[in-house]
Amino acid sequence: MQYVHVQEEADEIVNDAFLAVWDNRHTLELGQNLKPYLYTVVRNKSLNVLKKKKIDTLPIEDWFELPQTPADTAHEQMVYKETQAIINQAIKRLPPRCQQIFVLSRKELLTHKQIAQIMELSEKTIENQITIAIKAIKAYIVSKQ
C-alpha cells in the first residue's frame, strides 16, 4: 500500500511475490532470510507497477492545493484562488522530467530512493531536480507578487 496506494493492486503484488517464491522454492536457499527476501520482492514488484503507470494523469491543477481554510470575506477567497493559480502555473512551467519528480516527491510522498528506482535515475539527480523545482517555483511566485 505504501507504494501503489490501491488495495487491489497491493493484494495482487503480495500474491505474485508468494507465487514467485513458491515457483522458485527448489532453487532458493533462504533459510532464516525469507522475510527480507519477500520484502524485497514485494518492493520490486511495486516499483514495477509504478513504472508502468509512470505518473498520475491528473490535470496539473489537481496536483497541489492549498489547505482549505474558511474564507471570511470575498477578498480572502479571491486571494486564495489567485495563490492557488500561481502555484499551478509555476509547476506547469517546470521541465517535464522535473515536474514528474516534483509530483512524485510532494504529491505521492515517495522517497528520493523510490523515485530514483522508478525513473531509473540516481538519487543525486532526484535531489538536484527537486531543488531546481523548488527554486523555480519560489522565483515564479515572487515574480508574481
N, C-alpha and C positions, 0 to 999 in steps of 0.2 A: 504493500500500500504506500510505503514511503516514496517509491519511485513512480508507480503508474497511477495512483490515486483513483483507481476504479476496481471495485471489489471483484468483479467477474474476471478481469484481466489478472489480478493478483492471484486468485484461486487457480487460474489456468497455468500461470507461471510456476506456482508451487507444485502442482500436479506434474507438469513437464519435468521439473527438477527431480522429483522422486522417480518418475519413469526413466529418466536418463541414468540415475544411479542403479535402478533395477536392471536395466538393459546391459549395463557395464559391470554388474556385480562380480563377474568371474575374473575381470581384469584389474579391478580396483583393489588396492591394498591400503585401506584407510585405517583399520584398527580403531583407535580411540578418536581419530580425527574426522569422524563423519559429520559432526555439527558444523565445523568451519568449512568443510567441503560443500555441504548443502547450502550454507550461506553464500558462498562464492558463486555456486551455480545459479542460485536464485537471483543474486545481484546482476550477474552477467546476462541472464535471460531478460531481466527487467530492462537493463540498458539497451538490449537489442530491440525490445518493443518500442522504447523511446526513440531509438534511431529511425525506426520505420515511420513513426509518427512525425518525427523531427520537432515540430513546434505547433502549438495551438494555432488554429486558423481564425481565431477571434479577430474582429476588427481592432485596430490599434487603440481605438477609443475605449475599448473594454479592458485593456491591459492593466491600467493603473487608474485607480480612483482615489480621490482624497477621502479621508474619513468623513462620513456623514455627520454633520452637526446641525442641530436645528438653527435655521437662519431666522433671526428675529425680524429682519427688515428686507425689503426688496433689494436694497443696496447690497446687503450681505449675500443674498442669493446670487446677485449678478457677479460679485467679486469671486464667489466660489466657482461659478460656471466658467468665468474667464480664466481663472487659475488652472482649472482642470484642462481647458482647451490649450493653454500654453504648454503645459506638461506633455500633453499628447502630441502637439506639434513638434516639440523638442525631440521626442522619441522617434517620430516619423523621419526626422532629418538625419538620424544616425545611419551609417552604412548598414546594409542588410545583415552581415555577419555579426556586427556589433549589437544590432537590435536583438538578434536571436540570443546571443549570450546574455545580454542585459535582462531580457524577459525570463530566460531560464533561471537566472540568479535571483531576480527580485519578485517575479510572479510565481514561478514554480518552486522557488526556495531550494533549488539544488545547490550542492556544494561545488566549489571550483573543480574538484576532482571528478565529480559526476558529470559536470558539463564537459570537461576535457575528454572523458571517455565517450560521451555521446557524439561530440563533434569531431573526435579524433584529432585533438589539438593538445598542446602542452598546457599544464596548469598555469605556467607563467604567462602564456598567451591569453588565457582566460582572465587572469588578474589584470593584465595590461588593457584588454578590451573593456573590462568593467570600469577601470579607472578613466579611460578615454570617454566612455559613455557618460559617466557622472560629470566629468569636467565639461563636456559638450552641453549636457542638459542644464547645468548650472549657468554656463555662459549664455545660453539661449534665454533662460528665464530672466537673467539680469538685464539682457539687452531689450527685453520686452517691458521692463518696468519703467 
